[in-house]
Amino acid sequence: TLSPVEMVASHYESATDFRPDLIYGGDPDPLKVKPNPFPITDALAKLNLQAAQAAVLDDMVTGVKLARNAGVPVVGAGWAHNIPAVRQQMVQGCDAFCETVEEFAGLLGKATAALQAQQ
C-alpha cells in the first residue's frame, strides 16, 4: 500500500480484532514500494514462507504488478471501489477476484486447507 503504516494499522484497530503480522506502507525509498517486490520478498523472508504459501490482496493494478514481480498469487479486492476500467483490469489480471471480504475469507480458508493437506 502507498498509505503510511500508521494509517493502515489504525484502520485495522478501528474496524476489527484482526492484527496483521506485518504492515508495509508508503516509504520514501522507491525500491521499497509497489510494484517493486521488496515488501513481499521481505515479508516472505521474515515469516519464513515460500511464494506459494502467500497471496497479495489488492484493489489496484500496481498491486498485481507487485505480486507478479514477487512471484506470488494475487487476489483482487472487488469491494474496494467500482471504477469500471480498473475493475476490468483486476478481473483479467488477478488469479482470483473477490466481490466481498467474506468471499475472500472463504478463499483463504480453502487455500489454507489445501496447503495443510500437502504437508
Secondary structure, DSSP 8 states (H G I E B T S, - for coil): --S-HHHHHHHHHHH-S---S------SSGGGSTTSSHHHHHHHHHHT--GGG--EEESSHHHHHHHHHHT--EEEETTS---HHHHHHHHHHSSEEESSHHHHHHHHHHHHHHHHHH-
